[in-house]
């Protein structure tokens, strides 16, 4: 069974932070409406599912040949988290992203999620190692991942749409990005401690 359920906090933090897929969800909700954008949720879930499992397979195949590969990925993941938090603190480009993507399709969201470096974070250090040890753990962890992904997507549909349409006057995109940076650092501390 899974030793620690603290990874759920890290999953929430990583899924909630602004990124290309969350910006696409917000832009789609603003341009095409909530109902049509909700049909894109399976594309995002499948994108994460495939890329997380491909990274996990690569780690599994490379570990016997190159034992330090996982440690290099852990260091790269920690550097990426720091870089992402720093960039989130100083920029907010949700409006700019909305202007560049006018007609968003599920295929576009799938490939954006598939290429997202967050999947490496999930495969290399956030999801427990026991996830791939037996089918019951695999199903349990990915069911939990899906349950966490759903409210994150709904948040970005409603809140991103409110920011892009100007309905939210008190909370602007830059405040959201700064809050996301702080949430990311706080929730990733247990994972970073586990790395080292």
C-alpha positions in Angstrom: 0.0 0.0 0.0 1.0 3.6 -0.4 3.3 4.7 2.5 2.4 8.4 2.6 -0.5 10.3 1.2 1.4 13.7 1.3 1.8 13.4 -2.4 -1.8 14.6 -2.8 -0.8 18.1 -1.6 1.9 18.2 -4.3 -0.4 17.0 -7.0 -2.9 19.7 -6.0 -0.2 22.4 -6.1 1.2 21.3 -9.5 -2.2 21.0 -11.1 -3.4 24.4 -9.8 -0.4 26.4 -10.9 -0.8 28.4 -14.1 0.8 26.8 -17.1 0.1 26.3 -20.8 -2.7 23.7 -20.3 -4.5 25.7 -17.6 -4.2 28.8 -19.7 -5.8 26.9 -22.6 -8.6 25.7 -20.3 -9.2 29.3 -19.2 -9.1 30.6 -22.7 -11.5 28.0 -24.0 -14.0 28.7 -21.2 -13.8 32.4 -22.0 -14.2 31.9 -25.8 -16.4 28.8 -26.1 -18.2 28.6 -22.7 -18.1 26.3 -19.8 -20.2 23.5 -21.3 -18.0 23.0 -24.4 -14.8 23.3 -22.3 -15.9 20.7 -19.9 -15.7 18.2 -22.8 -12.0 18.8 -22.9 -11.3 17.3 -19.5 -10.8 13.7 -20.8 -8.2 15.1 -23.3 -6.2 16.7 -20.4 -6.5 13.5 -18.3 -5.4 11.3 -21.1 -2.5 13.6 -21.9 -1.2 13.4 -18.3 -1.9 9.6 -18.1 0.2 8.8 -21.2 3.1 11.1 -20.5 3.4 10.3 -16.8 3.4 6.6 -17.7 6.0 7.1 -20.5 8.3 8.9 -18.1 7.8 6.2 -15.5 8.6 3.5 -18.1 11.7 5.5 -19.2 12.8 5.7 -15.5 12.2 2.0 -15.0 14.2 1.0 -18.1 17.1 3.3 -17.4 17.5 2.7 -13.7 19.2 -0.7 -13.9 21.6 0.5 -16.6 22.2 4.0 -15.2 21.4 4.1 -11.5 21.9 7.8 -11.2 19.3 8.7 -13.8 16.5 9.0 -11.2 18.7 11.3 -9.1 19.4 13.5 -12.1 15.7 13.7 -12.8 15.0 14.6 -9.1 17.6 17.5 -9.3 16.1 18.6 -12.6 12.6 18.5 -11.1 13.7 20.6 -8.1 15.3 23.1 -10.4 12.2 23.2 -12.5 10.0 23.8 -9.5 12.2 26.7 -8.4 12.3 28.2 -11.9 8.6 27.9 -12.2 7.9 29.5 -8.9 10.2 32.4 -9.8 8.6 32.9 -13.2 5.1 32.7 -11.7 6.1 35.4 -9.1 7.2 37.9 -11.7 4.9 37.3 -14.7 1.3 36.9 -15.6 0.5 36.2 -19.2 -3.0 34.7 -19.1 -4.4 37.5 -21.2 -1.6 37.2 -23.8 -2.1 33.5 -24.0 -5.8 34.1 -24.6 -5.1 36.4 -27.5 -2.8 33.9 -29.3 -5.2 30.9 -29.1 -8.6 31.7 -30.6 -10.1 28.3 -31.4 -9.0 25.6 -29.0 -9.6 21.9 -29.8 -9.3 18.8 -27.5 -6.4 17.6 -29.6 -4.5 20.8 -28.9 -5.1 20.4 -25.2 -4.0 16.7 -25.3 -0.7 17.6 -26.9 -0.1 20.6 -24.7 -0.6 18.3 -21.7 1.5 15.6 -23.2 4.4 18.0 -23.7 4.0 19.6 -20.3 7.1 19.2 -18.0 4.8 18.8 -15.0 4.4 15.2 -16.0 8.1 14.6 -15.3 7.5 16.0 -11.8 4.7 13.5 -11.3 6.6 10.5 -12.6 10.0 11.3 -11.0 9.0 12.3 -7.6 5.5 13.3 -6.7 3.6 10.1 -7.4 4.8 7.3 -5.0 7.2 4.7 -6.2 4.7 2.1 -5.1 2.3 3.3 -7.9 3.8 1.0 -10.4 4.5 -1.9 -8.1 1.0 -3.5 -8.4 -2.2 -2.9 -10.4 -4.2 -2.0 -7.2 -1.8 0.9 -6.4 -1.8 2.0 -10.0 -5.6 2.2 -10.2 -5.8 3.8 -6.7 -3.2 6.5 -7.4 -4.6 7.4 -10.9 -8.2 7.5 -9.6 -7.0 9.9 -6.9 -5.1 11.9 -9.6 -8.3 12.1 -11.6 -10.3 13.2 -8.6 -7.8 16.0 -8.0 -7.6 17.0 -11.7 -11.3 17.6 -12.0 -11.6 20.4 -9.4 -8.4 22.0 -10.8 -9.9 22.1 -14.3 -13.2 23.4 -13.0 -11.3 26.1 -11.0 -9.5 27.2 -14.2 -12.6 27.2 -16.2 -14.6 29.5 -13.9 -11.8 31.6 -12.4 -9.8 31.9 -15.6 -13.0 32.9 -17.4 -13.8 35.5 -14.8 -10.3 37.0 -15.0 -10.3 37.1 -18.8 -13.8 38.6 -19.0 -13.0 41.3 -16.4 -15.7 40.1 -14.0 -13.1 39.7 -11.1 -12.0 43.2 -10.2 -10.4 42.3 -6.9 -8.3 39.4 -8.0 -6.2 40.0 -11.1 -4.1 37.5 -13.0 -0.8 38.7 -11.4 -2.2 38.1 -7.9 -3.3 34.6 -9.0 0.2 33.9 -10.3 1.9 35.1 -7.1 -0.4 33.0 -5.0 0.2 30.0 -7.2 4.0 30.5 -6.7 3.6 30.5 -2.9 1.3 27.5 -3.0 3.7 25.6 -5.2 6.6 26.2 -2.8 4.7 25.3 0.3 3.2 22.1 -1.1 6.4 20.9 -2.8 8.5 21.1 0.4 7.6 17.5 1.5 8.5 16.2 -2.0 11.8 18.1 -2.1 12.7 16.8 1.3 11.9 13.3 0.1 14.2 13.9 -2.9 17.2 14.6 -0.7 
